[in-house]
Amino acid sequence: MISGGSRDTRVVQVVILKTMTSVRIISAGLLIALLLLCPCRAISHTGEQSSDSAVTVDERLGAKLPQNLVFRDENGQQLRLADLVTTPTIILPVYYSCSNVCYSLQWGLAHVLPQIKSVPGSDYRVVSISFDENETPQLAAKFKRVYLTAMHTPFPEGGWRFLTGDAANIRQFTEAVGYRFQRRGADFIHPVASMIVSSDGTIVRYLYGTTFLPKDLSLALIEARSGTSGTTIRKMMEYCFTFDTGRNTYVFNLLRVSATVVILSTGSFLVFLIVTGRKRK
């Protein structure tokens, strides 16, 4: 026999439980909505470009750098860009007197390079190219010391080169990579971008922003690597990762890889059942 008081208490408890369940569902829905709407691109490479159409990057994926471009390195030695791009190369268009995004771009790369496993100088090279024809090799040498010191780890001198050049060669280079900028007095309005090129000068990938993710940099260098082993690794990388052009970062193909694992596991289990069944017979 259930008294009226206890019955009312249970009714109240049921109402409370239903209310709490509804609140949890609503809270979960709000959390999912926030996750979907939040600007998660903050951790990816986002382009910091001007609204001016003359200041932008026209990606030239698959195009090759001109072989005859001549610059001066940080020691004042004249050399061809093709003589430096003999291995997968990270190219940074900058001007050294920029104390804002160009400094952040190179400092960000200096911070992340020690975190990747590739060997600088042999597996890859970094080349900063000033698009200000008035800058000198002495200024380039000064900033090379700054960024190599910022790594707090040994880095080969030939692993990161700092170049300057005349207006004609700079213009040919920026046109080849689709990099458009404008001079404003002593400064420049320019995109914040870097390019990954293969050992034969083919443009493989563009990365945007001043922050580099070790994963993105490593995968881009693997993508730029040539040779038989590089091709095999690249095919595996392309199967597991897709480059998201909207967020400018590599995205793991969770559904593709999960489906592959499920299919392989199911197939292996069926083979196991067939083999063990035959053994029992």
C-alpha positions as CSV (number, residue, x, y, z in Angstrom):
1,M,0.0,0.0,0.0
2,I,1.6,3.3,-1.1
3,S,0.5,6.3,0.8
4,G,-0.4,9.6,-1.0
5,G,2.6,11.3,0.4
6,S,5.1,8.8,-0.9
7,R,3.3,8.7,-4.3
8,D,3.6,12.5,-4.5
9,T,7.3,12.3,-3.6
10,R,8.0,9.8,-6.4
11,V,6.1,12.0,-8.9
12,V,8.3,14.9,-7.9
13,Q,11.4,12.8,-8.2
14,V,10.4,11.6,-11.7
15,V,9.7,15.3,-12.7
16,I,13.1,16.3,-11.4
17,L,14.9,13.5,-13.2
18,K,13.1,14.3,-16.4
19,T,14.0,18.0,-16.0
20,M,17.7,17.2,-15.3
21,T,17.7,14.9,-18.4
22,S,16.3,17.7,-20.5
23,V,18.8,20.2,-19.2
24,R,21.7,17.7,-20.0
25,I,20.4,17.3,-23.5
26,I,20.0,21.0,-24.0
27,S,23.5,21.6,-22.6
28,A,25.0,19.0,-24.8
29,G,23.2,20.6,-27.8
30,L,24.5,24.0,-26.9
31,L,28.1,22.6,-26.5
32,I,28.0,21.0,-29.9
33,A,26.6,24.2,-31.4
34,L,29.4,26.2,-29.8
35,L,32.0,23.7,-31.0
36,L,30.7,23.9,-34.6
37,L,30.4,27.7,-34.5
38,C,33.7,28.6,-32.8
39,P,36.5,29.8,-35.0
40,C,38.8,26.7,-34.7
41,R,41.0,28.1,-37.4
42,A,42.9,29.8,-34.7
43,I,45.2,26.8,-34.5
44,S,45.6,26.4,-38.2
45,H,47.4,28.6,-40.7
46,T,45.2,31.5,-41.5
47,G,46.1,34.0,-44.3
48,E,46.6,37.6,-43.1
49,Q,45.9,39.4,-46.3
50,S,44.8,42.8,-47.2
51,S,41.4,43.4,-48.8
52,D,43.3,45.1,-51.6
53,S,43.2,42.8,-54.6
54,A,46.7,43.9,-55.5
55,V,48.0,42.4,-52.2
56,T,47.3,38.7,-52.3
57,V,48.7,35.3,-53.2
58,D,47.7,33.6,-56.4
59,E,48.7,30.0,-55.8
60,R,50.8,28.5,-58.5
61,L,50.8,24.9,-57.4
62,G,52.8,22.7,-59.8
63,A,54.7,25.6,-61.3
64,K,58.5,25.7,-61.2
65,L,60.7,28.5,-60.0
66,P,62.8,30.1,-62.8
67,Q,66.2,28.6,-62.9
68,N,68.1,31.8,-63.7
69,L,67.2,33.9,-60.7
70,V,70.3,35.5,-59.1
71,F,70.5,36.8,-55.5
72,R,73.2,37.5,-52.9
73,D,73.4,35.5,-49.7
74,E,74.1,36.9,-46.2
75,N,77.9,36.9,-47.0
76,G,77.4,39.0,-50.1
77,Q,78.1,36.0,-52.4
78,Q,76.2,36.0,-55.7
79,L,74.4,32.7,-56.4
80,R,71.5,31.2,-58.3
81,L,68.3,30.3,-56.4
82,A,68.4,26.9,-58.3
83,D,71.8,26.2,-56.6
84,L,70.1,26.4,-53.2
85,V,66.9,24.6,-54.0
86,T,68.5,21.2,-54.3
87,T,66.3,19.6,-51.6
88,P,62.8,20.2,-50.3
89,T,62.9,23.9,-49.4
90,I,60.8,26.3,-47.3
91,I,60.8,29.7,-48.9
92,L,59.8,32.8,-46.9
93,P,59.1,36.1,-48.8
94,V,59.9,38.8,-46.3
95,Y,61.7,42.1,-45.8
96,Y,64.2,42.1,-42.9
97,S,63.5,45.6,-41.6
98,C,59.9,44.6,-40.9
99,S,59.4,44.5,-37.2
100,N,55.9,43.1,-37.3
101,V,54.6,40.0,-39.2
102,C,57.9,39.2,-41.1
103,Y,59.7,39.0,-37.7
104,S,56.9,36.9,-36.3
105,L,56.9,34.6,-39.4
106,Q,60.6,33.9,-39.2
107,W,60.6,33.6,-35.4
108,G,57.6,31.2,-35.6
109,L,59.5,29.0,-38.0
110,A,62.7,29.2,-35.9
111,H,60.6,28.0,-32.9
112,V,59.2,25.0,-34.7
113,L,62.1,23.7,-36.8
114,P,63.8,22.0,-33.8
115,Q,60.6,20.0,-33.3
116,I,60.6,18.3,-36.7
117,K,62.6,15.1,-37.2
118,S,64.0,16.0,-40.7
119,V,67.7,16.9,-40.9
120,P,68.3,20.5,-41.9
121,G,70.7,21.0,-44.8
122,S,70.2,17.5,-46.2
123,D,66.5,16.7,-45.8
124,Y,65.4,20.2,-46.2
125,R,66.5,23.8,-46.4
126,V,65.0,27.2,-45.5
127,V,65.5,30.3,-47.6
128,S,64.3,33.8,-46.6
129,I,64.1,36.1,-49.6
130,S,63.8,39.9,-49.1
131,F,61.4,41.6,-51.6
132,D,62.9,45.0,-50.7
133,E,65.7,45.7,-53.3
134,N,67.2,48.3,-51.0
135,E,68.2,45.8,-48.3
136,T,71.8,44.6,-48.0
137,P,73.6,41.3,-47.3
138,Q,74.8,42.9,-44.1
139,L,71.3,43.3,-42.9
140,A,70.5,39.7,-43.9
141,A,73.5,38.4,-41.9
142,K,72.3,40.3,-38.9
143,F,68.9,38.7,-38.9
144,K,70.3,35.3,-39.7
145,R,72.2,35.4,-36.4
146,V,69.1,36.5,-34.6
147,Y,66.9,33.6,-35.8
148,L,69.5,30.9,-35.5
149,T,70.2,32.1,-31.9
150,A,66.5,32.0,-31.2
151,M,66.4,28.2,-31.8
152,H,68.5,27.5,-28.7
153,T,69.8,24.4,-30.5
154,P,72.5,23.8,-33.1
155,F,71.4,24.5,-36.6
156,P,73.7,24.3,-39.7
157,E,74.7,27.6,-41.3
158,G,73.7,26.3,-44.7
159,G,70.4,25.1,-43.5
160,W,68.8,28.5,-43.5
161,R,70.0,31.1,-46.1
162,F,69.0,34.8,-46.1
163,L,69.0,36.4,-49.6
164,T,68.7,39.9,-51.0
165,G,68.5,40.9,-54.7
166,D,67.8,43.6,-57.2
167,A,64.3,44.6,-58.3
168,A,64.3,42.6,-61.5
169,N,65.1,39.2,-59.9
170,I,62.7,39.9,-57.0
171,R,59.9,40.7,-59.4
172,Q,60.5,37.5,-61.4
173,F,60.5,35.5,-58.2
174,T,57.3,37.0,-56.7
175,E,55.5,36.7,-60.1
176,A,56.6,33.0,-60.3
177,V,55.1,32.2,-56.9
178,G,52.1,34.5,-57.3
179,Y,53.1,36.7,-54.4
180,R,51.7,40.3,-54.7
181,F,52.7,43.2,-52.4
182,Q,52.8,47.0,-52.4
183,R,55.3,49.5,-51.1
184,R,53.9,52.1,-48.8
185,G,56.7,54.6,-48.1
186,A,59.5,52.7,-46.3
187,D,57.2,49.8,-45.5
188,F,55.2,47.2,-47.5
189,I,51.7,45.9,-47.4
190,H,52.1,42.2,-48.2
191,P,50.6,38.7,-47.6
192,V,51.9,36.5,-44.8
193,A,52.7,33.2,-46.6
194,S,55.4,30.7,-47.2
195,M,56.0,28.2,-49.9
196,I,57.2,24.6,-49.9
197,V,59.0,23.6,-53.1
198,S,60.6,20.3,-54.2
199,S,64.2,19.7,-55.1
200,D,63.6,20.6,-58.7
201,G,61.9,23.9,-57.8
202,T,58.2,22.7,-58.2
203,I,55.8,24.6,-55.9
204,V,54.1,21.9,-53.8
205,R,52.3,23.7,-51.0
206,Y,51.5,27.2,-49.6
207,L,51.3,27.8,-45.8
208,Y,49.7,30.9,-44.4
209,G,50.1,32.9,-41.2
210,T,53.0,33.4,-38.7
211,T,52.3,30.2,-36.7
212,F,53.6,26.8,-38.0
213,L,52.4,23.4,-36.8
214,P,55.1,20.7,-36.7
215,K,52.6,18.3,-38.3
216,D,51.9,20.6,-41.3
217,L,55.5,21.4,-41.9
218,S,56.6,17.7,-41.7
219,L,53.9,16.5,-44.0
220,A,54.5,19.3,-46.5
221,L,58.2,18.4,-46.6
222,I,57.4,14.7,-47.1
223,E,55.1,15.8,-49.9
224,A,57.9,17.7,-51.5
225,R,60.4,14.9,-51.2
226,S,61.3,13.0,-54.4
227,G,62.5,9.5,-55.0
228,T,61.0,6.0,-54.7
229,S,60.7,5.9,-50.9
230,G,59.3,9.4,-50.9
231,T,56.7,8.4,-53.4
232,T,55.6,5.5,-51.2
233,I,55.4,7.7,-48.1
234,R,53.6,10.4,-50.0
235,K,50.9,8.0,-51.2
236,M,50.4,6.8,-47.6
237,M,50.3,10.4,-46.4
238,E,47.8,11.4,-49.1
239,Y,45.6,8.4,-48.1
240,C,45.6,9.3,-44.4
241,F,45.6,13.1,-44.7
242,T,43.9,15.7,-46.8
243,F,45.1,19.3,-47.2
244,D,42.2,21.5,-46.2
245,T,42.5,24.6,-48.4
246,G,40.0,26.5,-46.4
247,R,41.9,26.1,-43.1
248,N,45.3,25.7,-44.8
249,T,46.3,22.7,-42.7
250,Y,46.4,18.9,-43.1
251,V,43.3,17.1,-41.8
252,F,43.3,13.5,-40.7
253,N,40.9,11.4,-42.8
254,L,39.2,9.7,-39.8
255,L,36.3,8.1,-41.7
256,R,38.5,6.7,-44.4
257,V,41.1,5.3,-42.0
258,S,38.4,4.0,-39.6
259,A,36.6,2.3,-42.5
260,T,39.8,0.7,-43.7
261,V,40.6,-0.6,-40.2
262,V,37.0,-2.1,-39.8
263,I,37.2,-3.8,-43.2
264,L,40.6,-5.2,-42.5
265,S,39.6,-6.4,-39.0
266,T,36.4,-8.0,-40.4
267,G,38.2,-9.7,-43.2
268,S,40.9,-11.0,-40.9
269,F,38.2,-12.3,-38.5
270,L,36.4,-14.1,-41.3
271,V,39.7,-15.7,-42.5
272,F,40.4,-16.8,-39.0
273,L,36.9,-18.5,-38.7
274,I,37.4,-20.2,-42.1
275,V,40.8,-21.5,-41.2
276,T,39.9,-22.7,-37.7
277,G,36.8,-24.3,-39.1
278,R,38.7,-26.3,-41.6
279,K,41.2,-27.4,-39.0
280,R,38.4,-28.7,-36.8
281,K,37.0,-30.7,-39.7
